């Protein structure tokens, strides 16, 4: 049984964009980060489907701090 080699990994999103634009391969990026490149034709979408990961973000706030104005404002903004 062999393991799949993951290929290059980049610490910065800008490096992924440069690598893909240089023809090294494909990248998995939010389309808003490459909107200019898509508009200019530098990059093309491989497929236009959302990626559903099943992951989510959670905000945990101690009960005694939930009503603090900055925390409450931030919580409402997130929702």
N, C-alpha and C positions, 0 to 999 in steps of 0.2 A: 504494500500500500504506500503510495507516494503522497507527499503533502504539496499543496499548491504554493508556488512561490508568489508572494504578494506583490512583487515589483517595487519600484521606487516609492518611498514615502517622503513627504515634504512637511516641514514644520510650519511653513507659511503658505497661506492660500495663494498668495501672489506667485509663489514658485510653482504651484500646480498649474495655474493659469498660463505661465510662461512656458512650462514644459509641454502642455497640450497644444498651445499655439505654435510651438516649434515642431510639432509633429511626432513627439515622442510616444504618444499614446492617447488614452482617453482619461478624463477626470470626472469625478463625482463632486459636483459643486451646486450650490443654490444658484438658480438662473439670475437672480438679481445681482450677484457678484460679477457676472460676466455679461451684463446687459449691453455695455458698449461694444464688446467684442462680438456679440451676437448681431447687433445692429450693423456693424461694419463688415460682417462676413468673415472676420478673422477666425471665429469659432462657429461651429454648427452644433445643434442639439443632436445627440445620437438617437434619442427618443424623448418625446414630450409627455412623460408620465410622472406623477408624483411618487416620491419614495416614502413608503409607509414603514416606519421602523418599530412601532409599538412602544417607543420610548416617549417620555414626557418630562416636563419641568414641574417642580413642586416648590411652593413657598411655605416654609415652616417658620412660624412666629410664635414665641411664647405667649400664652393667653393674656398675660398682664401687659403686653406691649402691642396687642392687636389694635387698640383704639388710639394709639399715638397718631397724631395727624399725618406725619410723613409716612408711617407704615400703612395706615388706612388708605391714603392717597395712592401709594404705590400698588397696594393690593387691588384697588378698584381699577387702576390703569392696566394691570396685567389681565384682569378679567375682561 
